[in-house]
Amino acid sequence: MFQHIWKPVIGEELDLEHEEDNPEDKNAIAVKKSGLLVGHAPREHAKVLRFYMQRGGSILAKVTGKPINRALGHGVEVPCELSFHSPRNSDTKALAKLLC
């Protein structure tokens, strides 16, 4: 999360997008607020999220808590609840099982 650009507010919604041109991670998922990059989804979930998006699904994140700085070199974590939208209901159920 980029603290100088955005301060999370509980209840606000963020867009997730596959960041195809990311030179460090081909699976990177950008987190955006009003089109502005404010962070990235955790790397350990990025491949599954990218796959879901490539199959036509979209994902929104809703901020559910205050930012947490674990000082582990991974930046600040912002607790969020993800909502998955897909024309294929089976994709959404399968993704929920993979991420839980």
N, C-alpha and C positions, 0 to 999 in steps of 0.2 A: 504494500500500500504506500502511496506517495503522500505523506502527511502534509507537505507544503502545498499540495493542490486540493486536497479533499479531507474533510473531517466527517467520519461516518455518523449518521443519525439513525437510531433504532426505528425500524419500519420503512426506511427508504429502499427503493428497488434499484438494482444494478443489472446491467446487461452483460452477458458472457459471450465472447466471440473468439473463434479460432484465430490465432495470430500467426498466419502462414509465413510471414517474412521474419519471424524471430530467429536470429542466427544461432542462439544457444539451445533452443528446444523446438523441434518441428511440431510438437504437440501442444505448445504453449497456448493457454486460454487466457485472453485479456479480460479484465474486469473493468467495465466502463460506466461512468455516471454522466449522462447527457452527452455521450460521445467522447468524453475525455478519459484517457487511460488513468486509472487510479490504483491498479495492481494486477495480480495474476492469481488464478486458481492454483491450489497446491499441485505441485508437479506429479505427486503420486496419483492424482485423479485425472490429470490432463489427457492422457491417452484415451481413456474411456469416454470422457466428455467430448473430445474431438470426434471420435467415432460416431457418437450419437448425433452430433451436429452435422456430420457429413451425410448422414442418412435422412436429413431433413428436419431434425429436431431443433428446438430452441430452448434455451435455459435462462431463467431469471434468478437472481439472488436477492433475498430480502434480508437486510441487516437485522439481527436478533439480539445483539449484545454490544458491549463496549469493546474497543480495540484491546488486544493483549500483546504485549511485547515479551517474548520468551527469551530474548537475547541469545538466540542460537544461530544467528547469521541468516535466518530465514525471513527477516523483516517482521512487520507487525501483522498479527492475525486479526481478522474481523469476523466474528461469528455470524454465519448466515444460514438461512434455510433456502435450499434450492427448489425451484419448481420447474418441472419438465413438461414440454409441450411437443407433441408429435402427431402427425397424421396417422401414425401406426401405434395403436394403444399397446401392442405387445412390446414395442421398443421401450416404452416408458416403464413398464413393469420389469423388464429385464435389467434396465439400467439401475433402477432402485435396488434390486437384489445385489448387483455388483458393488454398489457404493456403500451398502450397509454392513 
